[in-house]
Amino acid sequence: MKRSAITLMLLASGTLSLSALAQTPKDFEELRQEFLRLRQELNQLKAQPPAAAPAASNAAIERLEQLELKQKDAVVLGDIPGSFRLPGSETSLRLYGVAELNAVHEFKGDNSANDYSTFVPYAPINGSTTRTGQTYLHARTSRIGIEASTPTPHGPLAVKVEGDFNNDPRTGNSAVYGTVGNIYTQQATNSYNFRLRHAYGQFGGLLVGQTWSTFMDLDNSPETVDFNGPIGSTFIRQPQVRYAYGTKDLGTFTVAAENSVSYVLDNTGVATPAGFSRVPDFIARWDKSFGWGAMSVRGLTHELRVNGDIGGASVNASRRGYGVGATALVKMRDAKDFASFAVTYGKGIGRYLNYIEGASYDPATNDILLEKALGVVVGYQYKASDTFRTNFALGWQKNYDNAYTAFARANGLDTGQFGINRRVYQAHLGFIYNPIKNVDFGAEYVFGQRETLSGEKGNMSRVNLSAKYYFN
């Protein structure tokens, strides 16, 4: 039996009202099918002789036309959470970001050369500066990003592009607080250039582009208000080609070839322009989730090379640096809290262990000397409630004696603000309050100390207050 025009009117009206309730792509697909069925039945009704079609059919036709117009203008939910589908396309798009303000007060040391984060390994030696007690505010770590997903016959193609504004407009250097260029922009507009963080495409297990290094385990790291977090771990983004293969019982196995920018220092402590690598850095990784938490184990190897003119002499030397790392996250208090642990070790590991130089060229032996270092990080997050959490993190890093440290002492590279460190540690105690969704207010106290190979020490301490407003 055919539906009457009045029934069709009700269906059209109901479809319009249901569109406001659809929350998933499946909901919208069901509405689309209902719309098509309604239009087909109404077309059949219109094809009947005028005597057979009730007068109310004109009202139904008008209602359907309204529905068609609204459908063309409707924002349809996409295939990834928080996304919408581009009109006339199968691509789902998600915009996200955070507006962030940080207020920092330095108690000890002079960290103002790197205002947006702590840099304890380069803290001034105690007594070398009288600049203390500074306070400054910045919003330069605010960020914005775009995620997209397009279905293909073989699965979705995902794309991500993200950047922040942690870049000085005059020098391009993000750590220039107190310089002339930085003072000028702060007196006028506080303008900072956009800086690329992530830009990659991902299809299945294959990722090509720039993102966090495969050697870095961001998921199992402690949370801090400080932008860089504790010393003793890896913090790096770079271009790469990565492939991850997931298994049901054995975890995920990942291999990657990443951009090689490792450098070799000369006997003055400056990166030699003759140093470069011929091949990418290679990284292998294993990750697995457990009932108690998660674990990750990683290894890397990269080339350290000098080939060219140094001090008027033509040199050609090469060594291979390596590093290993392991991280774990352990759920506590019925999974309300968690503890995190990280260990990173390497010889010639370079930038993969924060603020480790990596290698020096010794012209007397025509050899590249590799730095041997260890980093350890422990953290704990305590959730007092759904809106309040406390974070504690401690990072520690040590440089071991070998030919590299002997060369540094012989050439005076073991002293001063930029002298090679024997050990560095850094402690964070922070609180984050989440009064409403997408808003975080943070407060954190950070204390750190460095000791150079010659025994000099440099202390720093600061309070970092932050306000973050997320949108997605």
C-alpha positions, 0 to 999 in steps of 0.5 A, spaced: 500 500 500 502 506 498 503 511 503 499 517 503 501 524 502 500 526 509 504 520 511 510 523 506 509 530 510 510 527 516 516 523 514 520 529 511 518 533 517 521 527 522 527 526 517 529 534 518 528 533 526 532 526 526 538 530 522 539 534 529 540 528 533 545 524 528 551 523 532 555 518 527 557 517 520 552 511 521 546 515 523 547 520 517 548 514 512 541 511 515 538 518 514 540 519 507 537 512 505 531 514 509 531 521 505 532 517 498 526 512 500 522 518 501 523 522 495 522 515 491 515 514 494 513 522 493 516 521 485 511 515 484 505 519 488 507 525 483 506 521 477 499 519 478 493 522 475 491 528 479 485 525 481 488 520 484 493 524 488 491 528 494 491 535 494 496 535 500 501 532 496 503 539 494 505 541 501 509 534 501 513 536 495 514 543 498 517 540 504 521 535 501 524 541 497 526 544 503 529 538 506 533 537 499 536 544 500 538 543 508 541 537 506 546 540 501 548 545 507 548 540 512 555 539 516 556 532 516 560 528 521 566 525 518 570 518 519 574 521 525 572 523 532 571 531 532 571 531 524 566 533 519 566 531 511 568 536 506 562 538 502 562 534 495 568 530 498 569 523 502 575 527 506 573 528 513 577 534 516 578 535 523 581 542 526 584 542 533 589 547 537 590 550 543 591 557 546 596 557 551 599 563 556 605 561 560 607 566 566 614 564 569 618 566 574 626 565 575 628 564 582 635 561 581 640 562 575 638 565 569 634 561 564 632 567 560 636 566 554 631 560 553 624 563 556 619 558 553 622 552 557 628 549 562 635 548 559 638 546 565 644 543 561 646 550 559 645 553 566 650 559 568 655 556 572 653 559 580 656 566 581 657 567 573 651 572 573 647 576 577 641 576 573 636 573 577 628 573 579 626 575 572 619 574 570 616 574 563 609 571 560 609 568 553 604 565 548 608 563 543 607 555 544 600 556 542 599 551 536 594 549 531 593 543 527 589 539 521 587 532 521 584 529 515 582 522 513 580 520 506 577 513 504 580 508 499 579 501 497 585 499 501 583 503 507 583 510 510 589 515 508 590 520 514 594 526 513 596 531 519 599 538 519 601 542 525 605 548 527 606 553 533 609 560 534 615 558 538 619 562 533 622 569 533 620 573 527 627 576 526 632 571 527 628 565 526 631 562 533 626 560 538 631 561 544 633 568 544 629 572 550 633 578 551 636 579 545 635 586 541 630 583 536 626 579 541 626 586 545 623 589 539 617 585 538 615 584 545 615 592 546 610 592 540 606 586 538 609 580 541 609 577 534 612 570 533 613 566 526 609 560 525 613 553 526 612 547 523 611 541 528 608 535 524 607 534 517 606 527 514 601 522 511 599 515 514 596 509 510 596 503 514 602 502 518 606 506 513 608 513 515 612 518 511 613 525 513 615 529 519 613 527 526 616 525 533 622 520 532 621 513 532 626 513 538 621 517 542 616 514 546 611 520 548 605 516 550 609 513 556 612 519 558 610 523 565 606 530 564 609 536 565 607 544 565 614 545 562 614 545 555 620 540 554 619 536 560 625 532 564 632 531 562 634 524 561 630 522 555 629 523 548 625 530 545 625 530 537 621 531 531 624 530 524 622 527 517 622 520 516 619 514 513 616 509 518 613 502 518 609 499 523 607 492 523 602 490 529 600 483 531 595 481 536 599 477 541 606 480 540 605 487 540 607 492 534 614 492 531 616 498 527 622 500 523 624 507 521 629 511 516 630 518 519 633 524 517 641 524 519 643 531 522 648 528 527 655 533 527 662 532 530 665 537 534 672 540 533 677 541 538 674 548 540 667 545 541 664 547 535 661 543 530 665 542 524 663 544 517 666 538 514 662 533 518 656 530 515 652 523 514 651 519 508 645 515 510 639 516 514 639 514 521 636 507 522 631 505 528 627 499 530 622 499 536 617 494 539 611 496 543 606 492 547 600 493 552 599 489 558 593 489 563 598 492 568 600 498 563 605 498 557 612 498 555 616 500 549 624 498 547 628 501 542 634 501 538 638 506 533 644 507 529 647 513 526 653 515 522 658 520 525 663 522 519 668 528 518 670 529 510 673 535 508 678 541 510 679 542 518 685 546 520 688 546 513 688 539 513 684 534 509 681 529 513 676 523 512 674 519 518 667 515 520 664 512 526 657 509 528 654 511 534 648 507 537 643 508 542 638 504 546 632 506 550 626 502 554 620 505 557 614 503 561 607 505 564 604 502 570 597 503 572 596 504 579 590 505 584 585 501 580 588 505 573 586 512 576 594 513 577 600 511 573 607 511 574 612 512 568 620 509 567 625 511 562 632 509 561 636 511 555 643 509 554 648 510 548 655 511 545 655 517 540 648 517 541 648 525 540 641 528 539 637 522 541 639 524 548 637 531 550 643 536 550 648 530 549 653 533 544 655 526 541 662 526 538 669 530 537 674 529 532 681 528 534 686 530 529 692 527 533 689 520 531 684 522 525 679 519 530 672 520 532 671 520 539 664 518 542 661 520 548 658 515 553 652 517 556 646 514 560 639 518 562 633 516 567 626 518 568 621 517 573 614 520 574 608 519 577 601 522 576 596 522 582 589 524 580 585 526 586 579 527 582 576 528 575 578 535 575 585 535 579 591 531 578 598 532 581 605 530 577 612 529 579 617 527 575 625 526 576 630 526 570 637 524 571 643 524 566 650 522 566 656 522 562 662 517 563 669 517 562 672 515 556 677 518 550 671 523 549 672 526 556 679 526 556 679 530 549 674 535 552 679 536 558 685 537 554 682 542 550 678 546 555 671 544 553 670 541 561 668 548 564 664 554 563 656 555 561 657 551 555 662 546 558 661 538 557 657 536 563 659 530 568 651 530 570 645 533 570 638 532 574 632 536 574 625 535 578 618 537 577 612 538 581 606 540 578 599 541 579 593 541 573 586 543 574 581 542 569 575 545 571 571 544 565 572 541 558 578 543 554 581 548 559 587 546 563 590 551 569 597 549 571 602 550 576 609 547 576 615 548 580 622 546 577 629 545 580 635 543 576 642 542 577 648 541 573 655 539 574 661 540 569 667 535 568 671 540 572 666 540 578 663 547 577 656 547 578 650 551 576 643 551 579 636 553 577 629 554 579 623 557 577 615 557 577 611 556 571 604 558 571 600 556 565 593 557 562 591 552 556 584 552 552 583 547 547 579 546 541 577 540 537 
